[in-house]
Amino acid sequence: MTRPRLLLVIGAVVAVLATVNVANKYGPPGTGLIAGPLVALGLVLFARRTGLTWHELGLSRRTLVPGLKYALGAVAAVAVVYAVGAAIPLTRPAFQDVRYHLHLSAALLTAFVVVPLGTVLLEEVAFRGVLMGLINRHRGAVWASITSSVLFGLWHILPSLQLNSANGAVGSVFGSGLAGQVLAVAGAVGFTALAGLLLCELRRRSGSLLAAAALHWATNGLGLLITAGLAAGLT
């Protein structure tokens, strides 16, 4: 694939993701839950048409078992870190996020349905599957990890617009108002870009999207459950 065509293909994927991102933020509730799986499927079919193999997409059956081993280890590691963080008074404010003050049923539904289907599926297929696979084939692993991770960080601009007002720990660090909002968004973009590098490395080492998806879900889903649990215990 020539460089202009590669840029065109990547641009098309990014354009689709940008549209979904805006729809998730400003569209009707539940938009991501419907659009996520459909767009993920569309991106996989599109990538296959460009010539990517199942292995390059991280979806090969050969890497399922290694991916599962990494996945279980990732979930266990996040669970331990979060349990310790929630137990220590100094780090507990990081879990005080008003967006996730949910009743038990709503928290379980969000953690085990909305997060995996509406968030993790699309993001892993798009950033660690399609984009990483495309760039890795034509420009190598380093460029693949850096580019997909930077785009992953930028993907979180809209979701983090109210982060400094919703999360007590973030608000105490960056402050309120416009300056605090800008700093919080910049911090979120930088942090998620670094997280993207970790997810890319996990995907590369295991050869499977399952490993990265498990770590991604554990970071979001377990964090949400702990936040909801702490909020319920404080009320």
Backbone torsions as a table, in degrees:
resi	resn	phi	psi	omega
1	MET	NA	128.8	179.2
2	THR	-69.9	161.6	-179.1
3	ARG	-61.7	-45.3	177.9
4	PRO	-59.3	-39.8	-179.4
5	ARG	-69.6	-38.9	177.7
6	LEU	-60.6	-44.9	178.4
7	LEU	-62.8	-36.8	178.5
8	LEU	-65.7	-42.8	179.5
9	VAL	-65.3	-45.7	178.6
10	ILE	-63.1	-41.1	178.0
11	GLY	-60.4	-38.9	178.5
12	ALA	-64.5	-42.4	178.4
13	VAL	-63.8	-44.8	180.0
14	VAL	-63.4	-39.1	178.9
15	ALA	-62.4	-42.1	177.9
16	VAL	-63.3	-44.5	-179.6
17	LEU	-64.6	-39.6	178.2
18	ALA	-62.0	-40.3	178.5
19	THR	-63.5	-43.7	178.8
20	VAL	-64.7	-40.0	-179.5
21	ASN	-61.0	-45.6	178.3
22	VAL	-65.2	-41.1	179.6
23	ALA	-64.3	-38.9	178.2
24	ASN	-63.5	-37.8	-176.2
25	LYS	-77.4	-44.0	-171.0
26	TYR	-114.1	-3.3	179.8
27	GLY	-83.5	-176.3	179.2
28	PRO	-63.0	153.7	176.6
29	PRO	-56.9	139.9	179.9
30	GLY	87.3	3.2	-179.7
31	THR	-59.0	-45.5	-178.3
32	GLY	-63.3	-33.4	-178.5
33	LEU	-66.9	-29.3	178.2
34	ILE	-90.5	-47.3	-175.6
35	ALA	-70.6	-35.1	-175.8
36	GLY	-54.7	-59.4	-179.6
37	PRO	-62.9	-37.8	-178.8
38	LEU	-66.5	-44.9	180.0
39	VAL	-68.5	-38.4	177.3
40	ALA	-59.3	-44.9	177.5
41	LEU	-62.6	-43.0	178.7
42	GLY	-62.2	-40.1	179.3
43	LEU	-66.9	-37.8	177.5
44	VAL	-64.4	-45.2	178.4
45	LEU	-62.9	-39.8	178.1
46	PHE	-63.2	-44.5	179.9
47	ALA	-63.9	-38.8	177.6
48	ARG	-63.9	-36.6	178.1
49	ARG	-66.7	-28.1	178.1
50	THR	-80.8	-6.5	175.8
51	GLY	109.0	-0.2	179.6
52	LEU	-68.9	140.6	177.6
53	THR	-86.8	167.9	176.6
54	TRP	-61.9	-35.9	179.0
55	HIS	-65.4	-41.9	179.5
56	GLU	-66.1	-25.2	177.1
57	LEU	-86.5	-5.7	-177.3
58	GLY	78.0	21.0	-174.8
59	LEU	-120.0	20.4	-179.2
60	SER	-76.7	142.8	176.6
61	ARG	-66.9	-24.8	-179.0
62	ARG	-65.2	-27.7	-177.0
63	THR	-103.6	11.2	-177.7
64	LEU	-64.3	-46.1	-177.7
65	VAL	-67.1	-48.7	175.1
66	PRO	-58.4	-39.3	178.4
67	GLY	-62.2	-39.5	179.6
68	LEU	-65.6	-39.3	178.8
69	LYS	-63.8	-46.5	177.0
70	TYR	-62.6	-38.3	-178.0
71	ALA	-62.4	-46.8	-179.6
72	LEU	-63.9	-40.4	177.9
73	GLY	-64.5	-39.4	-179.7
74	ALA	-65.1	-44.9	-179.9
75	VAL	-63.1	-43.1	-179.9
76	ALA	-63.3	-41.3	-179.1
77	ALA	-64.4	-44.9	179.4
78	VAL	-63.7	-40.7	-179.8
79	ALA	-60.2	-42.0	180.0
80	VAL	-66.6	-46.2	-179.5
81	VAL	-61.5	-44.5	-179.3
82	TYR	-66.8	-39.9	179.8
83	ALA	-62.5	-42.9	178.3
84	VAL	-66.3	-44.1	-180.0
85	GLY	-61.3	-39.2	179.9
86	ALA	-72.7	-25.4	-177.3
87	ALA	-82.7	-22.4	-177.1
88	ILE	-92.6	124.0	-178.1
89	PRO	-56.0	-33.7	-177.0
90	LEU	-65.4	-37.1	-176.8
91	THR	-100.7	-8.6	-178.0
92	ARG	-60.0	-33.8	179.1
93	PRO	-58.9	-20.7	177.7
94	ALA	-63.2	-21.6	-179.8
95	PHE	-96.1	4.4	-179.5
96	GLN	-93.0	82.9	-176.7
97	ASP	-121.6	115.3	-174.0
98	VAL	-65.5	-18.9	179.2
99	ARG	-66.7	-21.9	-174.8
100	TYR	-117.4	25.3	171.9
101	HIS	-82.9	84.9	-171.8
102	LEU	-120.0	155.3	170.8
103	HIS	-68.3	161.5	-174.5
104	LEU	-55.1	-47.0	-177.3
105	SER	-63.5	-41.0	179.8
106	ALA	-68.2	-38.0	178.8
107	ALA	-65.2	-43.1	178.8
108	LEU	-65.0	-42.1	178.7
109	LEU	-63.0	-43.2	-179.5
110	THR	-66.0	-45.1	-176.0
111	ALA	-68.4	-37.8	-171.9
112	PHE	-105.6	-5.6	177.4
113	VAL	-125.7	-58.3	-174.9
114	VAL	-65.6	-47.4	-178.0
115	VAL	-63.6	-51.4	-178.5
116	PRO	-68.0	-39.8	-176.3
117	LEU	-87.7	-35.4	-175.8
118	GLY	-92.8	-15.4	-177.1
119	THR	-125.7	-63.4	-170.9
120	VAL	-63.6	-45.4	-175.5
121	LEU	-56.3	-54.6	-177.8
122	LEU	-64.8	-45.9	-175.5
123	GLU	-64.9	-40.3	179.5
124	GLU	-70.8	-42.7	178.0
125	VAL	-62.0	-42.7	-175.7
126	ALA	-72.8	-52.2	-170.5
127	PHE	-88.2	-44.1	-179.5
128	ARG	-95.8	-8.0	177.1
129	GLY	-104.0	-76.1	-172.8
130	VAL	-68.9	-56.2	-177.0
131	LEU	-64.5	-45.4	179.7
132	MET	-63.6	-41.1	179.7
133	GLY	-65.5	-43.9	179.7
134	LEU	-62.0	-50.3	-175.9
135	ILE	-70.5	-37.0	178.5
136	ASN	-61.3	-40.4	-179.0
137	ARG	-64.7	-39.3	-171.6
138	HIS	-103.5	-19.4	-177.4
139	ARG	-131.8	-4.6	176.3
140	GLY	99.9	167.2	-172.4
141	ALA	-66.6	-38.2	-177.0
142	VAL	-64.4	-50.2	178.6
143	TRP	-62.8	-35.7	179.7
144	ALA	-62.5	-46.9	-178.9
145	SER	-66.8	-44.0	-177.6
146	ILE	-66.2	-48.6	-176.3
147	THR	-64.2	-47.8	-178.7
148	SER	-65.1	-33.3	-179.2
149	SER	-73.2	-39.6	175.9
150	VAL	-62.5	-44.3	178.2
151	LEU	-64.8	-36.0	177.1
152	PHE	-63.6	-39.7	176.5
153	GLY	-63.8	-45.2	179.5
154	LEU	-64.2	-31.4	177.6
155	TRP	-57.0	-25.9	-175.0
156	HIS	-93.3	9.9	177.6
157	ILE	-62.7	-55.8	-177.6
158	LEU	-62.0	-45.8	-179.5
159	PRO	-63.5	-19.8	-175.5
160	SER	-103.2	11.9	-176.4
161	LEU	-61.9	-32.1	-179.4
162	GLN	-107.5	18.4	-172.9
163	LEU	-61.8	-40.2	-176.2
164	ASN	-69.5	-23.3	177.5
165	SER	-93.0	-22.9	-177.4
166	ALA	-87.9	-31.4	-176.1
167	ASN	-110.3	121.2	-176.0
168	GLY	-61.6	-41.5	-178.8
169	ALA	-66.3	-42.2	179.1
170	VAL	-65.2	-43.2	179.6
171	GLY	-62.1	-37.1	-179.9
172	SER	-69.9	-27.8	-179.8
173	VAL	-81.7	-48.2	-172.3
174	PHE	-98.6	-15.5	179.9
175	GLY	84.3	177.9	-178.9
176	SER	-101.6	-177.9	179.0
177	GLY	80.3	-175.4	-175.2
178	LEU	-64.0	-42.9	-179.4
179	ALA	-61.9	-43.0	178.3
180	GLY	-64.1	-38.0	178.9
181	GLN	-64.4	-45.2	179.7
182	VAL	-62.1	-43.9	-179.7
183	LEU	-66.5	-39.9	179.5
184	ALA	-65.1	-42.0	178.6
185	VAL	-64.3	-45.1	178.7
186	ALA	-60.7	-41.3	177.6
187	GLY	-64.1	-41.0	179.4
188	ALA	-65.0	-41.2	178.7
189	VAL	-63.3	-46.3	179.4
190	GLY	-63.6	-43.3	-178.9
191	PHE	-65.1	-44.7	-178.7
192	THR	-70.6	-29.0	174.5
193	ALA	-65.4	-42.9	176.1
194	LEU	-64.9	-40.2	176.2
195	ALA	-61.8	-36.2	177.3
196	GLY	-61.1	-38.8	176.9
197	LEU	-62.1	-41.1	177.6
198	LEU	-63.7	-43.8	179.1
199	LEU	-64.2	-38.4	176.9
200	CYS	-63.2	-42.0	179.9
201	GLU	-66.3	-39.1	177.1
202	LEU	-64.5	-41.8	176.0
203	ARG	-62.5	-41.7	-179.0
204	ARG	-67.9	-44.7	-177.1
205	ARG	-67.2	-40.0	-177.4
206	SER	-85.2	-24.4	-175.4
207	GLY	77.0	6.0	-173.3
208	SER	-133.0	140.6	173.2
209	LEU	-66.7	-21.9	-177.4
210	LEU	-58.8	-39.9	-178.3
211	ALA	-65.0	-48.7	179.3
212	ALA	-64.8	-39.7	179.9
213	ALA	-63.5	-38.0	-180.0
214	ALA	-66.3	-44.5	177.8
215	LEU	-64.1	-41.3	178.8
216	HIS	-61.2	-47.7	179.9
217	TRP	-63.3	-44.5	-177.8
218	ALA	-60.4	-41.7	179.8
219	THR	-61.1	-44.0	-178.8
220	ASN	-82.9	-51.9	-172.5
221	GLY	-68.2	-47.5	179.4
222	LEU	-67.9	-36.4	176.2
223	GLY	-61.1	-41.7	178.6
224	LEU	-63.4	-44.3	-178.7
225	LEU	-64.6	-40.7	178.2
226	ILE	-67.2	-41.5	177.8
227	THR	-60.8	-46.1	178.6
228	ALA	-64.3	-38.4	179.4
229	GLY	-66.2	-42.6	178.0
230	LEU	-64.7	-40.9	179.0
231	ALA	-63.6	-40.1	179.0
232	ALA	-66.7	-34.3	179.5
233	GLY	-73.1	-21.4	-179.2
234	LEU	-90.3	-12.5	-177.6
235	THR	-98.8	NA	NA
